[in-house]
Amino acid sequence: MIELGQLLRQNREAKELSLADVEAQTRIRQRYLAALEAGDWSELPNEVVARGFLPTYTRSLGLDPSALLGQFGLGGEST
């Protein structure tokens, strides 16, 4: 099964976006975006912040955050 970070990176690259492009769009620092793509949660400020970054990042790539995060057992967005 493909990992979430790999899926994020593949979608970003398919849209020909750099981490800098996504940072400008989401206001999430490149180092945190890279950590999400690498699946390295230890590089993120904390788990709560990381879970907040994921819907923002997935939305910026045109993906459905609830469906995608649910697929990886991370739950959907709370509304």
C-alpha positions in Angstrom: 0.0 0.0 0.0 1.2 3.5 -0.8 2.1 5.7 2.1 0.4 9.0 2.7 3.6 11.0 2.4 4.4 9.3 -0.9 0.9 10.1 -2.2 1.3 13.7 -1.2 4.6 14.0 -2.9 3.4 12.3 -6.1 0.4 14.6 -6.3 2.5 17.7 -5.7 5.0 16.7 -8.3 2.3 15.8 -10.8 1.0 19.3 -10.5 4.6 20.6 -11.0 4.6 22.4 -7.7 7.7 22.9 -5.5 7.6 22.8 -1.8 8.1 26.6 -2.0 4.9 26.9 -4.1 2.9 24.9 -1.6 4.4 26.9 1.3 3.3 30.1 -0.3 -0.2 28.7 -0.8 -0.7 27.0 2.6 1.7 29.0 4.8 3.1 25.7 6.1 6.9 25.8 6.2 8.7 23.8 3.6 10.5 21.8 6.3 7.1 20.6 7.7 5.8 19.8 4.2 8.9 17.7 3.6 8.4 16.0 6.9 4.8 15.1 6.0 6.0 13.7 2.7 8.7 11.7 4.4 6.3 10.5 7.0 8.7 11.9 9.7 6.3 13.1 12.3 9.1 13.7 14.7 10.1 16.7 12.7 6.7 18.3 13.2 5.9 20.6 16.2 3.5 18.0 17.7 0.8 15.6 16.6 -2.1 18.1 16.9 -0.3 20.5 14.6 0.6 17.8 12.2 -3.1 16.7 12.0 -4.0 20.3 11.3 -1.4 20.5 8.5 -2.6 17.4 6.7 -6.1 18.7 5.6 -4.6 22.0 4.6 -1.9 20.3 2.5 -4.3 17.8 0.9 -6.8 20.6 0.0 -4.0 22.6 -1.6 -3.4 19.6 -3.9 -7.0 19.4 -4.9 -7.6 16.2 -2.9 -10.5 15.5 -0.6 -9.0 15.6 3.0 -11.8 13.6 4.7 -11.6 10.7 2.2 -7.8 10.7 2.0 -7.2 10.9 5.7 -9.9 8.3 6.4 -8.2 6.0 4.0 -5.0 6.2 6.1 -6.8 5.9 9.4 -6.2 9.5 10.4 -9.8 10.5 10.5 -11.5 13.3 8.6 -11.8 16.9 9.4 -13.9 18.0 12.3 -16.4 20.6 11.3 
